[in-house]
């Protein structure tokens, strides 16, 4: 049976978009419950400048606490944007680094002040440093399936970045559908092209459900052999300031679908659903996830 | 390019679940707007007993009005449960009859007071009468992918009913995921088995998005060659009396995804989105559809 790895990113990609800064103690409780439920990798936070994203200001502290008294098997990942982030990460015990560039020039300039080419060089240098330090590393291509600013992102642009990653020996590569534009047919084509560049690539994906295509895209990725999936508890990560209701693919909806297809039945879905309910209570609004509202299909059905 | 036919069922499968009885004049306006937007088939209502489902009591009147001054090319379909429904339908100008049985004994008994076997005989007899009258007919298997009462519905049960339909010369066959239990892998297996029974079958599908798998299931069906899709404007058809937020696959979300994949670009998505917004206003609640909230991805993207 195909291996499916779950990378929970809600506490980073979700919480960074919330107005409310969540207290560190609360985050620790949530992370420990995610570990307890049995997800494989948990993205704890992002090493951005604390003034730019105050929601992520406690990332170093979170890692220090979590690695001091480590429970469970989950790998703790952190997003870094540059060498400075890596330095911080090395001091507090990050186990896996996630770094990325945007395939859209406009998105890249807005996010980093650098062109895609410059950003790719910087990210590859940082990724190599992290690997030298003996750490697990995942590199990503953001806006890989389309961009809210530029629209269509040609596959050649994405494949060009992927080739540079591969040339640098970076094999764990995630494609992120930052704008939610991806369609299943596009996913088949792009991952197929990547597997043709290097059949030993450890492909990952990060899909959004902005337009309802999240699980369809995941299924297309599964069919083509992608093993690593990033998703977000309760579907956190929709922008609460706009009318866009749905954010990242919702972890518990995804696990529910997976378990219906007999994958990853050892993950405790009910614990994830309880946690999603708690998020809805904490933020006092309806979350994009569906299964926490409907309840799961009973196991014997 | 694969042919994809859109059968809009919101005014039947959606409105029959609403507390509020919608005035006939309002329904006519909505149906005319659906015709204008370019969907292929519109399910106008259901020929049930008006006391049982008062929301559908004006079905005869709707057909009479719509066929009197017919505009557009859309085929007008109606759900009939028995010979009595067919008689009513023949008087008011139904263009396509939809009839079905449930593959779940419990669901069948609750719905019709008959076993699946008895119900199948009745439905086949009625369907044959409709065909003799020169009408288009679609027969369905409800609870084809699982049942809220019984749980797992063995594929053999579904295929047994399909075989009886085929033996009776009924080739337009829809599988309905009444409970929302279907998964893409199951869809591949079941439709594959049906195409093996008769490769010339005109397969259709009716999926719900209860647990978020709606578009994933549709994509699986597209890949295996299914041409006929039933969906519901704004995602109408979730039960507004329970916490289950999502109902039928949402038409405009589906069309949006299709058009991103270059299918059916002649359908006017913006008109469908406007209509979905109107439903949210009319029922004064948020609808399950996502695209009417987020707005579509601009055409040039």
Interface residues (C-beta under 8 A of the other chain):
Chain A: X146 X147 X148 X150 X151 X152 X179 X180 X181 X183 X184 X185 X209 X210 X211 X212 X213 X214 X215 X216 X218 X219 X220 X243 X244 X245 X246 X250 X253 X256 X257 X260 X261 X286 X289 X290 X291 X293 X294 X295 X296 X297 X298 X300 X301
Chain B: X146 X147 X148 X150 X151 X152 X179 X181 X183 X184 X185 X209 X210 X211 X212 X213 X214 X215 X216 X218 X219 X220 X243 X244 X245 X246 X250 X253 X256 X257 X260 X261 X286 X289 X290 X291 X293 X294 X295 X296 X297 X298 X300 X301
